[in-house]
Amino acid sequence: MTRMVHAIIFDMDGVLIDSQPMHYLGDQQTLAAHGVDVPVEAMTVYAGTTNQLRFELFKERYHLSETIDSLIAEREAIMIRLVRESDAGPTAGSVELLKSIKAAGLKTAVASSSSYPFIHAVLEKLGIVAYFDLIFSGEEVRNGKPAPDVFLETCEKLKETPETCVVIEDSANGVLAAVRAGMTCLGYQNPTSGEQDLSKANAVIDDFRTIDADFLIHLSEKNDIVH
């Protein structure tokens, strides 16, 4: 049975921008400033999680004396500098997909585990702020991905129900969050996001140029991998 789709909810990092390597670097540089040397490759397991959760884990694992708030503030400054200095652009086909979604009269939102300052820095860098009806940070909810809170709160702010929303995610944590929220989910296989298990998504793609709004509207019928 096809669901009536009214809204498309985008994760940001690894979906709208190939920023996951920047996130790994941001974590690595923050830890390095406190004498902790961790290879970037070891960071991929944290894809899609909030700063709060990651730095709680880092503080315990690496016995850091600084407060979590101060560590996150350090990282925030590093991340905004990295994105402003980067030559990053939107992921291939994402702007065309956004245009198709808006032309179809659907609502759009960004629901990201990142902070508001970083979300706005990225969307402004990409020049796509105007495409979104709502921007929501997972730092506003108690439980980050893979808990469903960020998507449920976004859905409520859009004045929609989970059944009318489709989520686009590139991380295993994000896909799980969408599924737990009762939403249809499209997995986006981005090689820079590491080996992510997207198998619980309704479909998985690796190129936004292969889909349009109509594909997303009928996604609840699908359970396959599209290339």
Residue pairs with C-beta under 8 A, 6 or more apart in sequence:
1 220
2 218
2 220
2 221
3 163
3 164
3 184
3 220
4 163
4 164
5 106
5 164
5 165
5 166
5 184
5 216
5 217
5 219
5 220
6 106
6 107
6 158
6 160
6 164
6 165
7 106
7 107
7 108
7 109
7 155
7 158
7 160
7 164
7 165
7 166
8 101
8 106
8 107
8 108
8 109
8 165
8 166
8 168
8 213
8 216
9 108
9 109
9 110
9 111
9 151
9 154
9 155
9 158
9 165
9 166
9 167
9 168
9 183
10 16
10 108
10 109
10 110
10 111
10 132
10 167
10 168
11 48
11 110
11 111
11 112
11 167
11 168
11 169
11 170
11 171
11 174
12 19
12 110
12 112
12 114
12 119
12 122
12 123
13 19
13 20
13 23
13 47
13 48
13 112
13 113
13 114
13 122
13 170
14 20
14 47
14 170
14 171
14 188
14 190
14 192
14 193
15 91
15 94
15 168
15 169
15 170
15 188
15 190
16 90
16 91
16 94
16 110
16 122
16 123
16 126
16 128
17 88
17 89
17 90
17 91
17 122
17 125
17 126
18 88
18 91
18 190
18 192
19 83
19 88
19 122
20 44
20 47
20 170
20 190
20 192
20 193
20 194
21 40
21 192
22 79
22 82
22 83
22 86
22 88
23 43
23 47
23 79
24 40
24 43
24 44
25 40
25 82
26 75
26 78
26 79
26 82
27 38
27 43
27 46
27 54
27 58
27 75
28 38
28 39
28 40
28 43
29 78
30 71
30 74
30 75
30 78
31 37
31 38
31 58
31 62
32 38
33 74
34 62
34 64
34 66
34 71
36 58
36 62
36 64
44 193
44 194
44 195
45 194
46 54
46 57
47 170
47 171
47 172
47 173
47 193
47 194
47 196
48 113
48 145
48 146
48 169
48 170
48 171
48 172
48 173
48 174
48 177
49 113
49 144
49 145
49 173
50 113
50 138
50 139
50 144
50 145
51 72
51 75
51 76
51 113
51 114
51 115
51 139
52 68
52 72
52 139
52 144
53 144
55 68
55 71
55 72
55 75
56 68
58 64
58 71
59 66
59 68
59 71
64 71
76 115
76 117
76 118
79 114
79 118
79 121
80 117
80 118
80 121
83 118
83 121
83 122
83 125
84 121
84 125
86 125
88 125
88 126
89 126
90 126
90 127
90 128
91 190
91 208
92 207
92 208
92 209
93 207
93 208
93 209
93 210
94 128
94 208
95 128
95 131
96 208
96 209
97 208
97 211
97 212
97 213
98 108
98 128
98 131
99 131
100 212
100 213
100 214
101 108
101 213
101 216
102 108
102 131
103 213
104 213
104 214
104 217
106 213
106 216
106 217
107 133
107 134
107 158
107 160
108 131
108 132
108 133
108 134
109 132
109 133
109 134
109 135
109 136
109 154
109 157
109 158
110 119
110 123
110 132
110 134
110 135
110 136
111 136
111 138
111 150
111 151
111 154
111 167
112 119
112 136
112 137
112 138
112 150
113 137
113 138
113 139
113 144
113 145
113 150
114 122
114 137
114 138
114 139
115 137
115 139
116 135
116 137
116 139
119 135
119 137
120 129
120 135
123 129
123 132
123 135
129 135
133 158
134 154
134 157
134 158
136 150
136 153
136 154
136 157
138 144
138 145
138 149
138 150
140 153
141 147
141 149
141 150
141 153
142 149
143 149
144 150
145 171
145 173
145 174
145 176
145 177
146 172
146 173
146 174
146 176
146 177
146 180
147 177
147 180
148 177
148 178
148 180
148 181
148 182
149 177
150 177
151 162
151 165
151 167
151 177
151 178
151 181
151 183
152 162
152 181
154 165
155 161
155 162
155 165
155 181
155 183
158 165
162 181
162 182
162 183
163 182
163 183
165 181
165 183
165 184
166 183
166 184
166 185
166 186
166 216
166 217
166 219
166 220
167 174
167 177
167 178
167 181
167 183
167 184
167 185
167 186
168 185
168 186
168 188
169 175
169 177
169 178
169 185
169 186
169 187
169 188
169 198
169 201
170 187
170 188
170 189
170 190
170 193
170 196
170 198
171 193
171 196
172 196
172 197
172 198
175 185
175 187
175 196
175 197
175 198
175 200
175 201
176 200
178 184
178 185
178 201
179 185
179 200
179 201
184 202
184 219
184 220
185 200
185 201
185 202
186 201
186 202
186 203
186 204
186 205
186 211
186 216
186 219
187 196
187 198
187 201
187 203
187 204
187 205
188 198
188 204
188 205
188 206
188 208
189 196
189 198
189 204
189 205
189 206
190 206
198 204
202 219
202 220
202 222
202 223
203 219
203 222
203 223
203 224
203 225
203 226
204 224
204 225
204 226
205 211
205 225
205 226
205 227
206 227
207 227
210 226
210 227
211 226
